Amino acid sequence: MSAKPASATPRAPAPIRLSPREFASLHWSAIGKTSWETARILDISESTVNFHLRNACRKLQVRGRRAAVATAIRRGLLNTVTA
């Protein structure tokens, strides 16, 4: 009896769906805006921006907004941005 090897080809990561606010919060964070600045731009509270960023981090399975931005760019969820 031979054991079956684990899948030889790596599986693609599951598609991630960011809400429009999560996307916008990540976008402005990628440009270098603080939560306070993003809140003023989006006309929401700073705590709401942080809420959306935490949700994006959870969905992307990372800790911190920089890691979330990098992962979102790598997965094609955000275009590369320049300030």
N, C-alpha and C positions, 0 to 999 in steps of 0.2 A: 504494500500500500504506500503510495507516495502522497505526501501532503501537498495540497494546492498552495502555490505561492500567493502571497497577497497581491493585489492588483499591481501590475508592473507599470502601468501608466498613471501618473498623478491625476487626480480629479481636479477639474476647474473649480475655483471657489464659487460658492452659491451666489447668485446675483443679490446685490444689496439695493434696497430701495430707500432712498432718503426722502424725507418730506421736503416740500419747497422751503420751509423755514430752516430745516437742518442744512440743506444745500446752501442757502443764502448765508447762514451763519458761518459755515465752513469757507465759503467763497471770500467773505470779508476778512476772516481770520487768516486766510492764505495771503491776502494782500498786506497783512500786518496790522489790521485794525484791532483794537482792544474790544472787550465785551461792551464797554460803555459807548465807544464810538459806533460799534455795530448797532447797538440799541437805538442810538439817535438816527442812524441812517434808515433802519427798518421801522422806526416809530413803535418800538416795543420796549419793555423794561430790560434792564441789564440782567436780571435774574432769569428772564425768559430766554435771552440769548444763551446764557449758561446752561439752561435746561435743554435747549436744542443741541448745543454742542455735546453735552453729556450723552444724549440719545444717539447722536452720530457716532461718538466714540464707542458706545455699547454695540451698535450695529456693525461697526468696522472692527470690533474686538481689539481695541487699542486703548491705551491710557494716555490722555493728554491731547490737546488740540493740535500740536505740531505733528504728532504721530497720525492723527486722524487726517490732517491735510495731506501728508505724504502718502498715506495709504489710499486716500480718495484719488489722488493724482495717478498713482501707480495702477489703480484698477479702472481708470478712465472715467471716473465719476466727476472729476473736476479737470478742467483744462489747466495746463500750466499757466501760471499768472505772473505778470510783472507789474511792479508798482510804478 
